[in-house]
Amino acid sequence: MIQAKRLDGSPFEWAGETQDLWLDVQDVTDGELAALRAAFPMNKLALEDALEQGHWTRAEQYPEHTFITVRSFVKPEEPDEFTERLSAFIYPSAVVTLSTHGTHALRQVWPLVGRESVNTAQEITYELLDHTADTFFTLADTLEGRSETLEERVFRSQRQNPVAAIFDLKRLLAQARRLATDGREATALLGRHAEGTPADLVRYRDAQDSFSRASNRLDSLRDSLTNLLSLHLSLQSQRMNEVMRTLTAVSVIFLPLTFLAGVWGMNFEQMPELPWKYGYAMAWASFALVGGALAFYFKRRGWW
């Protein structure tokens, strides 16, 4: 499917024009691809990269045009491992974008064409990159919310183990950071080699800065998750120490009781306590006195 807009913002039916327009091509067919190649000079290597599924983010300056392809998440507000890709062929007065089903950035920038700040090929490219960078900020907001939920689980619940959820989140963060870093490098290369006015180069540097800030924010969130995991392990160790301390105190309380029971359980004939009328009561009184004294002592010291 090919949809076309002139740089003044007016949509039209594309019939091979090559000047002052933006062509957005989604799910390109062989016939549409042939028409595009007949109208626009497209470098073979760039076209292969644009059509290859799962190609990484990169930018290049070819003799025919400037080329960039960027990856972002399909659902930044509900992130998972699925990503989407947008490729752009940038000419002096035209832009051709290729994607599978469109992207968040494309859907946001398409209505902006023709406005005061978006009416050249370079401005369209900048807006696409800047809105792509914004998706990583949306992703970071969502992941921060998940991180806060995990933090509450660590402090409030001792039965739920958040380790698996933390590692899943860290894996998603690593993927997001890699995509944001690749976007920053590609935008930097585009700004160094692309043709345009000084204002266009400033815009590219601004988009590069957006990717950098997104990457730094994801880095901070990854460090927070690492600290949260360390905190969880420390709390688990502390709780285990408390359990062991309680069990040790109970064992110490029963140790003298076991000793007394063992002494009075011997079968020697000459044991003065055995024929005594109150021997049994004295044994229980001894157990209660010794056990109670030890329990009181441990409780006072905070060991139990």
N, C-alpha and C positions, 0 to 999 in steps of 0.2 A: 504494500500500500504506500502510495506517494501522496503526501500533502505538501502544498506549496504556499508560501507567503512572500509577498514583496517586502522589501526592507522598510516600506512606509506602513506596513501592517496589514495590507489588504490581501486576503486570500485569493487564489486564482487556480485555474486548471492548468497544470504544467504541460507544455507542449514542446519542450526542448530548449527553453530559454536558459541562459547561463549568467545573466547579469542582474545585480541588485535583487537577490532573492535568497530565501532559505528553503531548501528541500529537506523534508523529514521523511525518511524511508524506513518502514517497519515491516518485518517479515518479507524481505525483498524476494521477488520471484526472478527467474532467469530472464524473462522478458524485460522486467523493470531494470534489472542490472545491465542488460545490454543497452537499453536506452540511456541510462546514466553514463555508461562508458563512451557512448557515441557523442554525448553532449559535453562531458567534462573529462579532461585528462586526469586519469587516476593511476597512480603508481601501482605496479603489480604487487609489490611487497606490502604496501599499505592496505590494498584491497584484500589480500589474503588474511592479514591480521584482523581486519574489520569483520570478515565473514567467519573466521575461526571461532568456534564455541570455546569459551573459557580462556580466551587470550588475556594475558596480564596487561596491566596499565603501562602505557608507554607513549612517547611523543617523538616525532621526527620531522625534520625539514627536508622535503624532497624537491627536486627541480620543478615538479609540476604543481606542488601545493604544500601546505603545512598539514600535518596529520597528528591527531591525538586520539587515544582510546582510553577511557577511564572506567573503573569498576566501582560499584557501590552496592549497598544492601537493598534487596527488594522491599523489605519491610523494616525500615529503621526504627519505627515506633513499636514494633513487635519483632525484634531481631532474631534471626536464625542464621544458619550457614549459607542460605541461598543469596546469590548476588545477581546483579544485572549490569549490563555493559552498554556504553554509548560511545560510538566512534564518530569523529568529525573530520571532514575534508574541508580545509579552510582555503578559500581563494581570495584574491584582492577584493572582490565585491559579491561574493556568494559563499554560502555554507551548505554543505551536504552532510546530514547526520544519518547514521545507520544504527539500528538497534533491533532487538527481537520483538519486544512488545512495548517499547517506550520506557522511559525512566521517570523517576520523581522529578529530577531537575528539568527534563525536557517538557513535562506537562506544566511546570511552573513558569518556564521561560517563554513558551510558545505564545501566551497571550500578551507578553510584554513587547513583542516586536512592533516597531513603529512608534513607540513612545520616544520621548526626548533623549533618554539615555541608552536606548537599544535600537539603533538604526544603521549599524554597520556590521560587517561580518566579524570583525574583531570584538565588538561589543557583545554580539550574540555568543561568541565563544567564551568570553569572560563570564557572562551570566550563567552559562551552562556549567562552567567549572565552579563558580562560586556557590551555586545552588547544590551542586554535587557535594561540595565541602560541607554545606549546611546539613546534609543528611547524616554526616558523621557526628555533628553536634546533637542532632535528634537521637541518634543511637546512643551517644554518651549519656544523655539525660535518662533514657530508659534503663541503661545498665547501672547507672547510679541508683535508681530506684530499686532495682533488684539487689544491689549491694547493700543498701540500707535494710532491706527485708532480711537478708542473710545475717546482717549484724544483730538484728533483733533476735533472730533464732539462736545465735551464739550465746547471747546474754540471758535470754529468758527460758529457753528450753534446754534441758539436759539430756533428753531422750532422743531428740532428732539429731541426726548426724549431717551437718551441712557440707562436709568435705567434697562429696560428689558434685553438689550444686556449685561450689566455689570453683572447682576445676573446670566444669562446663563453662562457667562464665569467663574464666581466664582464657580458655581456648577460643571463645568467641571474641574476646578482647584482642588476643594476638592476631586473629584474622583481620579484625577491624583496623588495628594499628598498621598492619602490613599494607592494607589497601590505602589508608590515608597517607602513609609515607610514600608509596608508589605514586599517588596522585600529586603529592608535593614535588617529587623529583620530575615527573612528567611536565608539570606546569612550569617549573623552573627552566627546563630545557626549552619549552615552548616560548617562554619570555626571552630567552637568550637569542634564539634563532629566528623567531617569527618576524615577518615584516609588518610594520605599522608605525603609527605616530608615537611620540613619547608618552602621550596619555594612554595609548593602548598597552605599552610596556608597563606603565604604572599599574594598570588594571590587572595584568598577569601577575605582577608581584603581589598585589593584594590577594588574588586567589591563592597564590602560593602560601602567603601568610595564613590564610584561613585553613588550608590543609595542615600547616605546621601547628597551629593552635589546637586543631582537632586531635592531631597525633599526640601532642603534649598532654592534652586532657585525658586521652586514653591511657597514656603512660602513667599518669597520676592515679587513675582508677585501678590499673593493674597493680601498682605498688600498694594501694589500699587493700586490695584483695589478698596480696601476699601477707601484709600485716595482720589482716583478719584471720587468715589461716594459722599464722603463728600464735595469735591470741587464742584461737579455739584450742589449739594443741596445749597451750599453757594452762588454760582453764581446765581442760580434761586432766592434765597432770596434777593440777591442784586438787581437783575433786577426787582423783584417785588417792592422792596423799591423805586427804581427809578421811576417806573410807578406810585406808590402811591404818590410820591413827586410831579410829574408832575400834576396829577389829583388834588392834594390839592392846588397847585399853581393856577390852572385854577379856582377852586372853590373860592379861596380867591379873585381872580380878579373880579369874577362876583358877589361876595357878596355885596360890596358897590353899584354896579350898580343895583342890585335887590332892595336894600334899596331905592335908589333915584327914581327908577321906581315906587315903592310902594307908596312913599310920593306923587309924582306928579299924581298918579293914584287915589287919594282920591277925593271924590265928594263934598267937602265943598264949599259953595257959596263964602265965603271970602278967596279966595286964590289968591294973587296978581299976580302970574305967569300965571294964566289961560288966562286972556284977553290980555296978553302982545303979541305984534306982533312977537317978536323974541324968544318967550318962547320955541318953539319946537327946534329951532336951538341951544338955550342955553342948553337944555337937552342933545342933542346929543354931543355937545361940552364937557359937563361935563362928559358924559359917556366915550368919547375918552380920555379926560385928565386923569381921575382917572384910567381907565383901562390901558392906556399906561404907566403911572407912576409906577403902581404896576408891570406890565410886565417887565419894564426896571430894576426895583429894584431886582426882582427875578432872572432875567438873569444875572445881575452883581454879585449877590451872588452865582451863580451856582446852583440855586434851580430849574432851568428850562432849 
